[in-house]
Amino acid sequence: MFVLTLLAPLASHAQSGFAGLGQDIAGFTQPQKDMPWSFPKDHGAHPDYRIEWWYVTANLKDDKGRDYGVQWTLFRSALRPETTIGWNDPQIWMGHAALTTATQHFTSERFARGGIGVAGAVASPFETWIDEWALRGNSDFSQLSLNGGGTDFAYDLTLATNRPLIFHGDNGYSVKSEGGQASRYYSQPHFEVTGDLVFSDRQVSVSGTAWLDREYSSQPLAPDQQGWDWFSIHLDDGAKVMLFRLRGTDNFYSGTWIAPDGQTTSLDASEIVLSTQRTAKVAGRSIPLDWDLKLPNKNVDITIQPLNDQAWMDGRFSYWEGPILVNGTHSGRGYLEMTGYE
């Protein structure tokens, strides 16, 4: 009951989008087009916005070529647009960690109240944490360490890159609906990763790629939008794709094409052809798992399949999240997140 009270802003998603993200919350700052960015400050928390997250997904392999996926997310949700010291602080923190193999899916969830030091985010030196889980490192994101886990799994990874950040939408102003809901949204999709996974009483050394997303807003969904399907894809030719479909009365599509040299092109609904090819029962729900994606302007026609169908995040706010495999005109790997499936 204590947790439910703390997370009141994220409740009642049936009436106001997944996890309440379609609520109209007065008093919070709203993203505006042409707002300047300020780094490293914007890597830290924005308590005047209602919701934000620091989100890492990694596609990894061991020395035998076996695939793994890692997820680490820290969410901040505000009861009021302010910060204070102690238990009266209105900032609520939630952490999710997951490790996925072809046959297993491990998850863990943490909750904390702001103001008492057990969770938070600071820009310089950069650190986001909840309990002992942490994402920390250089304030330019050139090198980060990441650790998380649960009772039956753990991971300890190093992420490194010399590439610049990617800004989605119009210089990071990412529109989410025809009604104008929007977020501030940027990514670092170019990390090279090394580290170790621990699960099933064994330790596995891995390497691969990772994608870090940063997003904050106060009403990122329209009231009729019940959830989203979000893809991050690393193509083997060096290009990358981020795209999402927000499901509502009229579905809303948007995306970003990232060329191998890092140049970005925004994708709108007319350039994205996304269709479901297979659904299956996951946690008692019918979930779309195999997809076809066409980007005609980029000569992309690919199929997307999960590494593990049962990659269900069974927490206070449940959703599907797992690594994906890509084939077709291009091959590659990535991550898929699907929310709002009842």
Secondary structure, 3 states (H helix, E strand, C coil): CHHHHHCHHHCCHHHHCHHHCCCCCCCCCCCCCCCCCCCCHHHCCCCCCCEEEEEEEEEEECCCCCEEEEEEEEEEEECCCCCCCCCCCCEEEEEEEEEECCCCEEEEEEEEECCCCCEEEECCCEEEEECCEEEEECCCCCEEEEEEEECCEEEEEEEECCCCCEECCECCEEECCCCCCEEEEEEEEEEEEEEEEEECCEEEEEEEEEEEEEEEECCCCCCCCCEEEEEEEEECCCCEEEEEEEECCCCEEEEEEECCCCCEEEEEHHHCEEEEEEEEEECCEEEEEEEEEEEHHHCEEEEEEECCCCCEECCCCCEEEEEEEEEECCCEEEEEEECCCC
